[in-house]
Amino acid sequence: MSSTDTTDRSIAPDREALSLMTKLKLDRFKLRKIKFVEEYTQIMARINDSTMSSFDKVQLVSKSIENLFGEDGKTRYLKNLETILTISKANTSTTNDFLENFFQNLMKTIEGGKRRSEYNYLFGLIMSQWLSNQQDEFTPIEVTSNDESLLTNEQLKAIIFNKPQLDLDKWRYFLENNLLSSSVDKNLKSKKAFEKLKLATEKFSKSLLMEKVSSADVQRAIDGVINGGSLDDYRKRLLMKMRLEKNTVDEFASSLNLMIADLAEWNWPIEGVRGVFRRNLVGKYRCYYEENFLTAIFLEHIGLKWSYHFKEELELIFDFLTEKIQKNCSSNSIQDERINMQKNEYWMSALPDESHLEFGMASYANVDSGIASYANIDSVDLKAKLLYLINVEIQLHQVLHADTSFTVVSADLEWFGPSIPHEIILMFLEFCGVSQIWLNFFDRFLKQPIYYKPGESIRQRQRGVPIAHSISFLFSELMLSGMDLYVYQNTGIFNYRFHDDFWFFDSQSDKVTQAWTLMNEYAQITGLKFNDEKCGSVQILPSNISDQTDTLLPHRNVKWGLLTLQSTGRFVIHRETIIPFLDEMKVRLTNALTITEWINLYNQYIAFFMRNFGKCANILGTYHTQ
């Protein structure tokens, strides 16, 4: 894409959405008007031929009806055409007048359609001009920069605008020969399970193009955009208001149907998308992209639909992987409970489940982190539940196998979202059966045109996914599901994963080491990298065994929130991590201008601390409460 100077939008987001929807329909009206004029002109030129029979005129005009009105027009205006033409062939002496009347009625239909297309285009043109002439009082919110945000900006640019060097042949070979195939049991059943996924995906690729977007679909997509963390407060309030207006929601649905019909033509706005850095409570800066409402809702809808599909299909894959284990354990056993928990609560937990969304859209789990979770969240947060689960597994092991160690590993990928290589994810989608029209669309989505300041030249993203998009979360989950499958199939180790944060554990340290080795192999093939600063391991040791640290595992602490896991099997507060937050809290409270601001800041920090210390539970013991 060539560099283009751009300036900040001065049109309010709600009016901009209305203007875009009007333009979308205006373009359709214009094309339809041109089509009617061309068809009408051709008809008039041919029927002026005096030698043309009424039979030929009816055939000519009926074909034009089909071209102009489609299947609906054929059913409505040409219902008895075949019967009329058959009779006229058999009895030409008595049907000429009848055919002529039928021809005249068809011509009135075309002339009426031509006039309607002209009126529609004229009305759309007037509406578009009226919108452009409205006085606009909207002033874009200027986000101030500081040293930290500028540093994050430079780090981000260094990643997303540089295309990674990858061995794509190696990745293709891995997909075809290693994914869902264990080193021990490379049988046809594994291949068959994935073939079912591919066939289902090929079918879904076609059906989604034909599916009509409903008002409920739009409202669900709006909920996703609102809860996704990409909007500032002003835009969020506007979109909440638009969601409650039935006519506006219907207009969005109508526009989305037009956009899906022209999916092959969709692309980002030519003026690019502005990236804005915002700071969260943890002190990290994340770059959000200010798309117009219509684009944001359209992309959210597409992402949700594809997420429903892949969630359902990957759950079937997990059923296949655990089929043998489930058959060999009783329905009330610990292992059965473990498998059910893995499937129902942790397997692909960040993807939405359509069957449960009829009761209302589940919100993103953690707006501060930019990580989405549409899954069904219990009253007990899943991450808190993982803390309980690790404690249960440790204590269960200490009771059943008191003389052996228990290994726990935590890991995190470095700059995961911005680092995802486009070619890797597109090849993965192709392998899963996604059709070419959708692959081309997803490729355009990934190659987002970006600028950060007014007047700055536009640059096209070469790597990574835009934050806070359902499509982005889908791509992230699919990539990491490949890692999960690869590890589980070869080791039996289940990755308890939240986006790109991993926790896994087992009493057999060699299995844990093998899992970590396979994860690094997968990361290397796909152009990803684990963050050494956030990867750690610990062995829970019996009192009679000295330290047995595995040199192949990461050597830093295993962390959960603001807690670290000791070799005794207890989580304790990591005080060095807390100090910077306490210092920052004091400064921000001291600088608060009002009592309300002070109270809000205090409540946010206290909630943050309590959340990251882990909610109290019996399994944690009284020492945790103290």
N, C-alpha and C positions, 0 to 999 in steps of 0.2 A: 504494500500500500504506500502510495506516495505521501509525503508529508503535507499536511494541510493546516493552515492557521485556524484556530478556533477560539471563540469567545464563550464565556459562560452564558447559559440560557437566562433570559430575563422573563420568560413566561412562567406563570404559576403552574406547578405540577398537575393540578386537576384540570386546568384549562388546556394544558399541553396534551393531556390524555384525550380530551374531547376533540381537540384539533387533529390529533393523529388518527383517531377513529373516523372523523369526518373525511380526512384526506384519503384514508384507506377505502372508504365507500365511494368517495368522489372518483377515485381512479377506476374503480369497478364500473361506476355509472358511465364514465367516459368511454371505457372499452366497449361496454354494452351498446352505447349510443352509436359508436363507430361501426360496430358489427351490424346493427339494424340498418344503418344508412347504406352500407356496402351491399348487404343482401337485398334490400329493397330496390336499389339502383339496378342490380343485376337482373332481378325479376322483371322490372318494368322494361328493361332493354329487350328481353326475350319475348314477353307476351305481346309486344307490339307487332310481332310477326303475324300477319293475317292468315298464314297457312297453318298456324299452330292450332291443333284441335283442343277441345275442352278437356278431353281425357289427359292430354300431355300437360295442359296448364295445371290441372289438379295435381298431377304427379310432381311437377316442378315446385309448386307452392308447398305441397305437403313435406317435401324434403327440406325446404327452408324453415318450416315450422319445427321440424326435428332439430335442425341446427341451432335455431334461435332459442327454443324453449326447453330442449332436452326431453328427458323421459316424462316429466310432468306434463309438458305441452302435448306430447304424443298421446298420452292417456286422456287428456282433457279435450283436445281439438280434433284428434284423428281416430277417435274411438271406433267408428264404423267405416273407416276408409277402405279396408280390404274388401268388405262386403260390397260397398258401392262400386268399386272398380271391377270386381268380378261380375256383378250384374250388368254393368255398362258394356263389358266386352261381349256378353251374351245377347244383349238387346240394345244395339246402338240407335235404333230408330226412335225409341221413346225416352232415352235418358239424357239427351243433349242438354235440354233445358234444366234438368235436375243437376247435371254436372256443372253447368254454368252458374247456377245458384250456389252450389257448394263451393265452387271456386271463388265467387264473390265474397262469401262468408269467411273463407280462409284469408283472403286479401284484407278484409276488415280487421281480422285478428292481427295480422302483421302490421298494418298501419296503426292500430291501437297500441301495440307493443312499441312501435317506433316513437310514437308521441310520448308514451310513458317514459321511455328511456331519455328523451330530450328534456321532459319536465323534471325527472329525477336528477339529471346532471345539472340543470339550471338551479334547482333548489339547493343541491349540494354546493354549488359554486357560490351562491348567495350566503349560505351558512358559513362557508370557509372564509369568505371576505369579511363577514361580520365579526367572526372570531379574531381575525388578524387586525381589525381596526379597534378592538376593545382596549381601553386604557388598562395598563397592567401595573399594579402597585407592588408586585412581588420583587423582593430583593434577595438574591441568593445568599445563603449563610456563608460567610467567609470563615474558613477554618484556619486558625493561626498555627504556625509551625514552630517547633522548638528543636533543640539539638537531637533529642531522642527520636522524634518523628522523622527528622531529616535523615538520621542514620538508618532507620528502618526502611525509609524510601530508597536509599542507595543500595541497601542489601537486597531489597525486593527487585529493583531494576536489574541488578547484576544477575539475577536468576531468571526472571520471566522473559527477558528480551534476548536471552542466549539459548540457542537450540542445542540440546545435549548430543553428544556423540554416542551412539548406541549400536549394538550388534543386533539388528532386527531379525536377522536370520536365526540367531540363537534364541531369541524370544519366541519366534514362530515354532521352532523345533520344541521348545519347552512346552508351549501350549498344546501341541499335537501329541507329545510323547510323555510328558511328566505330570501335567495337571490332571488330578483325579486318578493317578496311577501310582500305586505304592511300589517301592523297590522290591518288595517281597511277592506281591500278588498282582501282577499286571494282567488282569483278565478282561474278558469282553464285557462283563457286567458294568465296569466303570465307564467304558466307552459308550455303552448303551444308555446309561443314565445321562451323560452329557448330550447324546444325540437327541434325547427327549427334550432337553432344555433348548437345543438349537431349533428343533421343529416348532416348539411352542413360541419361540422368539420370532421366527420367520412369519408365523401366522399373526402374531401380535403386531409386527411391523406394518402389515397390510391393514389390519382391522382398525388401528389407531388413526390411520389416514381417513377412514370412512366414518368414524365415530363423531357424532355431533356434540359440541361443548354445551353443557347446560348451565343454568344460572347457579346451581349448587356447585358445579365444578369451578366456576369463577369465584364464588365466595370462599371456597376451600383454598384456592390459589391465593386470593387476597390475604386470607389468614396466614398462609405460609410466608408471604412477603412481609407482612406486618411483624410477625414473630421472628423473622430471620435475622434481625439486627442490622440490616443494611440501610434502613431509613433513619433520618434524623427525626426529632420529635414533631417538627412541623409537617413533614411529609407523612408521617405515621397518622397524625390527626386527620389530615385531608383524606387519606385512603380509608380510614375507619368510617368517615362520614360518607364517602362514595359507596362503601360496602352496604350501607343501610338504604340506599336509594335504588329501588327496584328497576327503574328505567335505565339508570347508569349501569347496573349489573347486566341487564339484558343487552345493552349496547356493547359491553365488553364481550359477552358471549358471542354475539353476532360477529364482532370483529375478529375474535379468536378463530371462529369457523372459517372466515375468509383467509386468515393467515395460514391455517393448516392446509387449506385447499391449495395455497400457493407456497407450500413448504419449500419447494426447490428454489424459490426466489428469495426466501427470507435471508436477511443479513442485518448486522448491527447498523445503527444510524451512521450515515456518512460523516457526520460531525464528530464521531467518536464518543467515548464514555469517560467522564471525569472520575479519577480516583481520589478519594478523600480519606485521610488518616485520622482515626479516632482512638483515643486511649481508653482502655478498660480499667477496672478496679485493681487488677493484678499489676498494672503498670505497663502492659504491653500495648504497642500500637498495631492496629490492623487496618488494611486498606480496603475500604468499601467503595463500590462503583455505583454512581448515581444514574441508573438507567431511567428512562421515562416509565410511567406507570404501565402503559400498554405492553411494552417490551418485558418488563419485570413480571407481570401477571401471566403473559404468554409463556415465558420460559419456566415459570413456577409450575404452571399447569402441565407442560410437557414433562418436566422432571418428575412430578408426582405420578403421572400415569406410568412412566417407564419404571419408576421405583416400585409401584405396586406389583408390576409384572415380575421384576427380578427378585423381589422379596419372596413372592410365592414360589417361584421356580427354584430358588436357592434353598428354601426350606425343604423342598422335595429332595434335593441333593443331600442335605444333611440327614434326612430320614434314611436315604440309601446308605450313607456312610455308617450310620449307627444301627442299622437293621439287625446285624448279627449280635451286637452287644445287647440290644433290647430283648432279643429272643432268648438270650442266655441268662437273664436276670429276672427275678420275680417282680411283680407290679408294685410291691411295697418295700422294695429294697433301697438301700442308700444309692446304689449305682443307677437305678431307674429314676430316682428323684434328681440325681445329678444330671443325667441326660436330658430330662424334661426341662430343668432349669436352664441348661445351656441352650436348648432349642428355643424355648418360649421367651426367654428374657435377655439372652446375650448374643445369640447368633443373628447377625445382620441387624442389631438393635437400633441402628441409626436410620434405617429405612422405614417409611410409612407402611402401614398395613391397612389396605382399603376396607377390609371387612369390619374394622373396628372404628372407622372414622365417621360412620353414620351418626354417631352420638356426639359428634363435635370434633373440631380439629385439635389434635394434641399440639402443644406448643413446642418450640425448640427448647432443648434441655438447658442450654447454657449460652445465652446471648453474649455474655462477656467474652467467652472464648471463641465465638464465631463457629461453634460446633453445633450442628443440628441434630436433633433426635425427634423424629415423629412417632417413634414407637410408643406403645401403650405404657406410660409411666405409672407405677404403683404409687401409693402414698409414701412408701419408702423408696427414696431415690436409688436407682440402679447402682450408682457408684458407691453409695453408702452400703448397699447390700453386698457389693463385692468385698468391702472391708470385713463384713461379718463372715462372708463365705471363706475368705482366706484364713480367718481365725478358726472357723469350724474345721477346715481341712487340716490345719496345723495341730489342733487339739485332738482330732480324731486319729491322726497319725501317731501322736505321742502316746495315745492309749493303746492302739493296735500294734504299733511297731516301735516300742520304746527304745530299742537298741540301735536304730538306724536313723540317718539324717533325712531331712526333708528340704528340698531346694525350691526357692521362690525367685523368680526373675521379673523385673519390670523394665519396659523399654519404651522409647519414644523416637519417632522419625524426625529428622531435622528438616525444617521448612517444607513439610510434606505437601500441603496444598499447592504452593507455588512451584514445587519441584516436579510435579507429575508430568512426564513426557507425553505429548499429544499422540505421537505415533504408537506408543505402548498401549494407551487406553483404546485407541481406535482399532488396533489389531485385536485387542481382547474382545471388543464389541463385535467385530466381524466374526471372530471365532465362536461367539455365542449365538450367531445367527441374525444379527441386526442387518437389515437390508441397506442397499447402497444409498437410497434417497435419505435415509436417516443418518447414515455414516457421514454423508456430505454435509448435512445440517449440523451434526455435532462437531464436525471439523470447523465449520464457520463459527459456531458458538465458542469454541476453544480459542480461535484466533481473534480475540477481542481487540478492537482498536482503542487505545488508551491515551489520555493526557492527564496531567496533574495540575496545571496552572493555565488560566486564560492566556491565549496567545501562543501556547506551547505547541510544538508540532506533534502530530499523532504518531504513535508507534504501535505496531501490532504485536500482541502477545505471542511468544514462541514456545512457551512452556507454562505449565501450571493451569489451575482452574480458578475462575472468579469466585471469591468468597461469598458465602451465604446464599448460594443457589441450590435448589433441589437437584438440578442436573449435576452440579459439582460434587455434592455429597454422594450422589449415586455413583459417579465415576470413581470417587475415592474409595467407597465401600467395595465396588467391584474389584478394584486393584488389590485391596487388602484381603478380600475374600479369597482371591487366588492364593495368597500367602497362607491364610488360615487352612484352606483345603490341602495345600501341599504339605504343611506341617502335620495336620491331623491324620491324613492318609498314611504318612510314613512313620509316625511316632505314636499316635494315639493321644498326643498332647493337645488340649483345647486352649485356644487363645481367648481369654476373657478381655475383650477389646472394646474401647470407646474411641471411635474414630482412629487416630494413630497412636493411642496409648495402649500398651500391651501389658497384661499380667498373665503369667503361666507358672505352673508349679507341679511337682510330682515327687514321689518318694524314691524314684529311680533317677539318680543324678545323670546317668549316661543318656537317658531319654531327653532330659532337659537340655543337656549339652548338644545333642543331635538336633533338637528343635531350633535352638539358637543358631546353629550352623546353617540349617536350611533357610531360616529367615534372612540371614545375611546373604546367602546365595541368591535368594529371590530378589532382595533389595538391589544387589549388584546387577542382575540381569535387567531389571526395570529402571535403572538409573536413579534409584533412591539411596538414602544414606541414614543410618541410625545416628541419633544425637548422643555422642559419648557422655556428655555431661548429665544426661537424663536416663541413662541405662544403668541398671544395677542388679546385683544378685546377692542372696544371702542363704546360708545353710543353717537350718534349725537343727542344732546338735544335741544329742543326749549328753548328760553330765559326764559320762565316762569316755567320751570321744573328743579328741582335740580338733582344731581347725582343719578342714579338708577342702579349702578353697580350690575350685576348678579354674585353672588358668585360662580356659577358653571362654568362660562366662565373663560378662562385664563386672568390674570390681567396685563400682560405686554403690551407695546405699539404695535399697528398695524403698521408694517413697509412695505414700498415698496421701494426697493433699499436703498438709503440714506435718505429717507423721512419718517416722522411719521405722522399719522393721528390724528388730534386734535378733541376734542369733539364739536368744532365749525363746523366741516366738511371740514376743510382745511388741506392739506398736507404741512408740513414745514420741512426744512432741520434739520436733527438730528446732531447737531454740534459735540457732543461727539464721534459719530461714525467716523466722518471725520478726526479728529485730528491724529489718528495713521497712516492713509494713507498719510496725508500731511507730517508727520515726516519721514515716510519711503521714500516718493518721494524725499525729500530734500537730504537724505543720498545717495540714489542711483544716483541722478543727480550729486552730489558732487564727487562721486567715478567713474563717467563715464570717460572712457579713451580717447574717441574720440568725435568729434562734432556730428558725425552721431549717435553714441550710445546715446548721450545726447538728441538729437532731437527725436529719436525713443521712448526713455523712457518718455519724456515729452508728446508726442502725445498719447501714450498708457494711461497714467494716466489721461490726460485731457478728452480723449474719455470715460474712465471709469467713471469719475465724471459726465460728461454730460449725459451719458446713465443712470446713477443711480439717477440723479436729475429729470428725466422724460423729454421727449421732449415737448417743448412748444406747447400749443393748446388753442383755445378760451375757452374751457370749464374750463381750469385751472385759467383763469383770469390773469390780469396784475401783481398781487402780486407774482405769481409763476415765471414769467419772471424776475421780480426785484430780 
